[in-house]
């Protein structure tokens, strides 16, 4: 089969001929239908993202796939099922969480690689940017009825929709809430916006830096109110407050930004008893005001990836038409030219995303 392979972190991503993976215990063999290629994938390949994975390896953070074969000890999926492979594999220790994203990265309970995550990566080395992928059963969620969906490539975005949904579920979003998305013009921010609307938000304040993307998002629903971030915390907080009248929930989906001011502008809009949930990639410490959080009974929480029940809920929202994936611009790339695929991904933001279709 053909696959996107990398010989070492910082090396060139190539399309190479490799052996089709063989079935083994705890796994399912998938025919890969589509892979969401994140906008920052080029940074992962180059090493600038400081991700940790063994190389050589097949790259790829999950996929939409069709189950071809399952091991004798796999019962949660069956041959012929269309599944979302989230790539998330948990070691199963509640007291000492160790998790990896197969073909992507691994983190221990303190947010850094450990001996155990390295061992997990050695056992499940290869990702999904290939014609076929071997996936651990724990990362697979069956999408009942997905075989009737007309454009499988769009379903590759379910992974990011699910991550965003997990954050909003943890934050307790319900109908009628005002939800502010900081970093709304990125792909994760756009995913969060679509989920917040589907879950009945009264208003979604879309705060981001890309004005043309903000204009696109404002056209999706009359409840979306765009706010262009300037980098000035006080001015941005005032603009967010003016747009939403105060946030019941703030979801931060920012990536690698120069400082914490945009995140804190979102916090400054939070109402008493409101919740802020962090799902993005900010690499800065936050100057959180102890007394205000205490007296206003506010909640700050983190959310990473998504559990199977959230994935299934998001799929049902799509299936019911409450999340319309037709609003997404799917930019299909092929296995033949990894360089072009990485460029397409890097140039895609907001409702635009790159999907590798083998």
NUVEXNU-966100 format. One record per residue (C-alpha): z, y, x. Coordinates in steps of 0.02 Angstrom, whole numbers, always signed. Layout:
N
+--------+--------+--------+
|     zz |     yy |     xx |
+--------+--------+--------+
|      Z |      Y |      X |
...
+--------+--------+--------+
This chain:
358
+--------+--------+--------+
|     zz |     yy |     xx |
+--------+--------+--------+
|     +0 |     +0 |     +0 |
|    -13 |   +184 |    +49 |
|   +141 |   +291 |    +75 |
|   +202 |   +457 |   +144 |
|   +295 |   +407 |   +302 |
|   +391 |   +503 |   +433 |
|   +427 |   +430 |   +605 |
|   +567 |   +553 |   +645 |
|   +647 |   +706 |   +568 |
|   +544 |   +853 |   +628 |
|   +390 |   +744 |   +646 |
|   +230 |   +746 |   +546 |
|   +223 |   +676 |   +371 |
|    +78 |   +553 |   +364 |
|    -12 |   +444 |   +238 |
|     -7 |   +270 |   +312 |
|    -39 |    +92 |   +260 |
|   +124 |     -6 |   +250 |
|   +178 |   -171 |   +176 |
|   +217 |   -171 |     -8 |
|   +406 |   -192 |    -25 |
|   +473 |   -363 |    -68 |
|   +598 |   -391 |   -207 |
|   +780 |   -421 |   -159 |
|   +949 |   -433 |   -241 |
|  +1008 |   -282 |   -340 |
|   +835 |   -205 |   -343 |
|   +682 |   -178 |   -450 |
|   +503 |   -158 |   -390 |
|   +419 |     -7 |   -468 |
|   +240 |    +47 |   -484 |
|   +256 |   +232 |   -444 |
|   +175 |   +341 |   -577 |
|   +231 |   +515 |   -520 |
|   +351 |   +597 |   -398 |
|   +416 |   +775 |   -413 |
|   +392 |   +849 |   -239 |
|   +526 |   +985 |   -224 |
|   +472 |  +1155 |   -161 |
|   +583 |  +1138 |     -7 |
|   +514 |   +968 |    +48 |
|   +428 |  +1043 |   +200 |
|   +599 |  +1103 |   +258 |
|   +669 |   +927 |   +240 |
|   +527 |   +855 |   +344 |
|   +547 |   +988 |   +479 |
|   +735 |   +965 |   +491 |
|   +776 |  +1143 |   +437 |
|   +871 |  +1078 |   +285 |
|   +987 |   +977 |   +396 |
|   +967 |   +823 |   +286 |
|  +1019 |   +655 |   +357 |
|   +911 |   +501 |   +332 |
|   +854 |   +358 |   +444 |
|   +679 |   +365 |   +515 |
|   +550 |   +296 |   +517 |
|   +550 |   +292 |   +329 |
|   +452 |   +323 |   +170 |
|   +501 |   +493 |   +101 |
|   +539 |   +529 |    -80 |
|   +683 |   +579 |   -196 |
|   +654 |   +466 |   -346 |
|   +508 |   +448 |   -464 |
|   +442 |   +402 |   -633 |
|   +390 |   +221 |   -622 |
|   +344 |    +64 |   -715 |
|   +450 |    -89 |   -679 |
|   +344 |   -227 |   -605 |
|   +478 |   -354 |   -560 |
|   +668 |   -365 |   -557 |
|   +791 |   -468 |   -456 |
|   +889 |   -606 |   -541 |
|  +1047 |   -499 |   -544 |
|   +966 |   -346 |   -625 |
|   +992 |   -328 |   -812 |
|   +981 |   -142 |   -851 |
|   +791 |   -133 |   -838 |
|   +652 |   -257 |   -878 |
|   +474 |   -283 |   -820 |
|   +358 |   -163 |   -909 |
|   +491 |    -29 |   -938 |
|   +452 |   +151 |   -894 |
|   +601 |   +215 |   -797 |
|   +665 |   +369 |   -710 |
|   +720 |   +327 |   -535 |
|   +851 |   +461 |   -496 |
|   +870 |   +398 |   -316 |
|  +1059 |   +416 |   -337 |
|  +1159 |   +270 |   -267 |
|  +1349 |   +273 |   -273 |
|  +1455 |   +155 |   -168 |
|  +1568 |   +131 |   -320 |
|  +1734 |   +185 |   -245 |
|  +1821 |   +307 |   -362 |
|  +1952 |   +352 |   -230 |
|  +1824 |   +380 |    -91 |
|  +1655 |   +432 |   -163 |
|  +1507 |   +395 |    -52 |
|  +1333 |   +432 |   -118 |
|  +1155 |   +437 |    -57 |
|   +988 |   +492 |   -125 |
|   +873 |   +351 |    -71 |
|   +736 |   +417 |    +42 |
|   +817 |   +589 |    +48 |
|   +998 |   +615 |   +105 |
|  +1174 |   +546 |   +103 |
|  +1346 |   +627 |    +82 |
|  +1525 |   +568 |    +85 |
|  +1669 |   +639 |    -16 |
|  +1680 |   +791 |   +100 |
|  +1495 |   +832 |    +85 |
|  +1442 |   +762 |   +254 |
|  +1364 |   +597 |   +307 |
|  +1483 |   +454 |   +344 |
|  +1473 |   +281 |   +420 |
|  +1464 |   +210 |   +244 |
|  +1323 |   +324 |   +185 |
|  +1226 |   +281 |   +343 |
|  +1250 |    +96 |   +305 |
|  +1191 |   +125 |   +126 |
|  +1037 |   +214 |   +191 |
|  +1001 |    +72 |   +310 |
|  +1008 |    -50 |   +165 |
|   +902 |    +61 |    +50 |
|   +795 |   +155 |   +175 |
|   +631 |   +197 |    +88 |
|   +595 |   +325 |    -46 |
|   +463 |   +336 |   -181 |
|   +316 |   +434 |   -110 |
|   +208 |   +279 |   -112 |
|   +108 |   +168 |   -228 |
|   +259 |    +54 |   -252 |
|   +446 |    +75 |   -223 |
|   +596 |    -40 |   -215 |
|   +742 |    +45 |   -302 |
|   +925 |     -5 |   -326 |
|   +965 |    -45 |   -506 |
|  +1100 |    +90 |   -512 |
|   +970 |   +228 |   -494 |
|   +861 |   +171 |   -640 |
|   +864 |   +233 |   -820 |
|   +746 |   +160 |   -950 |
|   +650 |   +288 |  -1052 |
|   +619 |   +200 |  -1217 |
|   +455 |   +255 |  -1294 |
|   +394 |   +342 |  -1137 |
|   +241 |   +231 |  -1132 |
|   +176 |   +335 |  -1278 |
|   +196 |   +501 |  -1186 |
|    +21 |   +569 |  -1151 |
|    +49 |   +639 |   -975 |
|   +168 |   +538 |   -865 |
|   +156 |   +664 |   -722 |
|   +255 |   +789 |   -825 |
|   +397 |   +664 |   -843 |
|   +426 |   +675 |   -655 |
|   +518 |   +838 |   -696 |
|   +648 |   +742 |   -796 |
|   +752 |   +720 |   -638 |
|   +779 |   +906 |   -615 |
|   +802 |   +935 |   -801 |
|   +939 |   +803 |   -795 |
|  +1028 |   +883 |   -646 |
|  +1028 |  +1049 |   -738 |
|  +1086 |   +966 |   -898 |
|  +1231 |   +881 |   -808 |
|  +1292 |  +1052 |   -754 |
|  +1280 |  +1124 |   -929 |
|  +1365 |   +972 |  -1005 |
|  +1507 |   +987 |   -878 |
|  +1521 |  +1172 |   -920 |
|  +1536 |  +1130 |  -1105 |
|  +1384 |  +1225 |  -1166 |
|  +1366 |  +1221 |  -1353 |
|  +1262 |  +1306 |  -1489 |
|  +1282 |  +1494 |  -1493 |
|  +1336 |  +1517 |  -1312 |
|  +1267 |  +1651 |  -1199 |
|  +1208 |  +1563 |  -1042 |
|  +1162 |  +1655 |   -882 |
|  +1053 |  +1564 |   -756 |
|  +1066 |  +1640 |   -582 |
|   +912 |  +1587 |   -486 |
|   +812 |  +1560 |   -645 |
|   +646 |  +1586 |   -557 |
|   +666 |  +1428 |   -452 |
|   +622 |  +1256 |   -519 |
|   +805 |  +1207 |   -547 |
|   +838 |  +1373 |   -632 |
|   +689 |  +1349 |   -747 |
|   +748 |  +1172 |   -786 |
|   +919 |  +1242 |   -832 |
|   +840 |  +1374 |   -943 |
|   +740 |  +1243 |  -1039 |
|   +894 |  +1134 |  -1064 |
|  +1004 |  +1280 |  -1117 |
|   +878 |  +1330 |  -1249 |
|   +865 |  +1151 |  -1312 |
|  +1055 |  +1140 |  -1325 |
|  +1060 |  +1291 |  -1440 |
|  +1101 |  +1439 |  -1329 |
|  +1103 |  +1602 |  -1427 |
|  +1037 |  +1694 |  -1275 |
|   +985 |  +1642 |  -1100 |
|   +993 |  +1777 |   -968 |
|   +865 |  +1730 |   -837 |
|   +917 |  +1815 |   -675 |
|   +802 |  +1798 |   -525 |
|   +704 |  +1889 |   -391 |
|   +525 |  +1841 |   -434 |
|   +469 |  +1967 |   -565 |
|   +307 |  +1879 |   -611 |
|   +402 |  +1717 |   -643 |
|   +530 |  +1812 |   -747 |
|   +387 |  +1876 |   -854 |
|   +326 |  +1696 |   -878 |
|   +500 |  +1637 |   -928 |
|   +521 |  +1779 |  -1052 |
|   +367 |  +1716 |  -1144 |
|   +444 |  +1544 |  -1174 |
|   +569 |  +1595 |  -1308 |
|   +630 |  +1756 |  -1388 |
|   +807 |  +1710 |  -1335 |
|   +763 |  +1728 |  -1150 |
|   +813 |  +1896 |  -1076 |
|   +749 |  +1923 |   -898 |
|   +848 |  +2016 |   -765 |
|   +771 |  +2057 |   -597 |
|   +901 |  +2039 |   -459 |
|   +906 |  +2178 |   -330 |
|  +1033 |  +2111 |   -205 |
|  +1163 |  +2241 |   -254 |
|  +1309 |  +2146 |   -332 |
|  +1374 |  +2287 |   -441 |
|  +1202 |  +2336 |   -505 |
|  +1152 |  +2156 |   -538 |
|  +1315 |  +2118 |   -629 |
|  +1291 |  +2271 |   -739 |
|  +1113 |  +2218 |   -780 |
|  +1168 |  +2041 |   -825 |
|  +1308 |  +2110 |   -934 |
|  +1187 |  +2227 |  -1018 |
|  +1066 |  +2086 |  -1055 |
|  +1190 |  +1961 |  -1123 |
|  +1345 |  +2058 |  -1171 |
|  +1448 |  +1940 |  -1063 |
|  +1418 |  +1759 |  -1015 |
|  +1505 |  +1609 |  -1091 |
|  +1427 |  +1503 |   -955 |
|  +1350 |  +1550 |   -789 |
|  +1247 |  +1417 |   -701 |
|  +1206 |  +1455 |   -520 |
|  +1044 |  +1371 |   -465 |
|  +1008 |  +1477 |   -312 |
|   +941 |  +1398 |   -154 |
|   +966 |  +1454 |    +25 |
|   +997 |  +1640 |     +2 |
|  +1057 |  +1767 |   +131 |
|  +1228 |  +1793 |    +52 |
|  +1343 |  +1761 |    -98 |
|  +1314 |  +1927 |   -190 |
|  +1192 |  +1859 |   -321 |
|  +1310 |  +1716 |   -362 |
|  +1457 |  +1835 |   -376 |
|  +1356 |  +1954 |   -487 |
|  +1339 |  +1807 |   -606 |
|  +1526 |  +1776 |   -596 |
|  +1561 |  +1959 |   -633 |
|  +1473 |  +1937 |   -801 |
|  +1587 |  +1793 |   -853 |
|  +1690 |  +1816 |  -1011 |
|  +1873 |  +1767 |  -1026 |
|  +1887 |  +1577 |  -1039 |
|  +1707 |  +1565 |   -976 |
|  +1643 |  +1435 |   -855 |
|  +1538 |  +1450 |   -698 |
|  +1451 |  +1293 |   -636 |
|  +1372 |  +1277 |   -464 |
|  +1220 |  +1163 |   -450 |
|  +1115 |  +1251 |   -317 |
|  +1101 |  +1258 |   -129 |
|  +1198 |  +1414 |    -79 |
|  +1270 |  +1393 |    +97 |
|  +1400 |  +1533 |    +91 |
|  +1584 |  +1539 |    +47 |
|  +1620 |  +1629 |   -117 |
|  +1749 |  +1771 |   -123 |
|  +1829 |  +1715 |   -287 |
|  +1964 |  +1829 |   -362 |
|  +2118 |  +1719 |   -385 |
|  +2211 |  +1834 |   -505 |
|  +2063 |  +1866 |   -619 |
|  +2018 |  +1682 |   -633 |
|  +2200 |  +1641 |   -675 |
|  +2232 |  +1779 |   -801 |
|  +2063 |  +1763 |   -887 |
|  +2080 |  +1572 |   -892 |
|  +1909 |  +1549 |   -815 |
|  +1840 |  +1388 |   -743 |
|  +1737 |  +1365 |   -585 |
|  +1663 |  +1193 |   -562 |
|  +1532 |  +1100 |   -463 |
|  +1401 |   +978 |   -524 |
|  +1287 |   +867 |   -421 |
|  +1146 |   +755 |   -484 |
|  +1158 |   +671 |   -655 |
|  +1225 |   +513 |   -734 |
|  +1121 |   +391 |   -838 |
|  +1187 |   +455 |  -1005 |
|  +1131 |   +632 |   -963 |
|   +959 |   +571 |   -910 |
|   +941 |   +479 |  -1074 |
|   +997 |   +631 |  -1174 |
|   +869 |   +741 |  -1087 |
|   +732 |   +615 |  -1122 |
|   +780 |   +613 |  -1306 |
|   +770 |   +804 |  -1309 |
|   +594 |   +790 |  -1237 |
|   +548 |   +651 |  -1356 |
|   +609 |   +754 |  -1505 |
|   +509 |   +906 |  -1450 |
|   +662 |  +1013 |  -1413 |
|   +607 |  +1024 |  -1232 |
|   +420 |  +1052 |  -1224 |
|   +354 |   +995 |  -1056 |
|   +184 |  +1070 |  -1099 |
|   +254 |  +1238 |  -1041 |
|   +255 |  +1169 |   -863 |
|   +110 |  +1191 |   -744 |
|    +94 |  +1022 |   -658 |
|     +3 |  +1035 |   -491 |
|    -53 |   +859 |   -451 |
|    -64 |   +805 |   -269 |
|   -120 |   +641 |   -194 |
|    -59 |   +525 |    -59 |
|   -215 |   +560 |    +45 |
|   -163 |   +731 |   +113 |
|    +26 |   +752 |   +138 |
|     +2 |   +923 |   +219 |
|    -87 |   +990 |    +67 |
|    +47 |   +914 |    -44 |
|   +185 |  +1001 |    +51 |
|    +93 |  +1167 |    +43 |
|    +66 |  +1149 |   -144 |
|   +250 |  +1110 |   -169 |
|   +305 |  +1259 |    -63 |
|   +194 |  +1375 |   -165 |
|   +263 |  +1312 |   -332 |
|   +411 |  +1392 |   -417 |
|   +481 |  +1422 |   -590 |
|   +382 |  +1323 |   -720 |
|   +257 |  +1267 |   -587 |
|   +291 |  +1106 |   -491 |
|   +200 |   +983 |   -379 |
|   +186 |   +804 |   -438 |
|   +127 |   +668 |   -320 |
|    +20 |   +549 |   -424 |
|    -24 |   +396 |   -318 |
+--------+--------+--------+
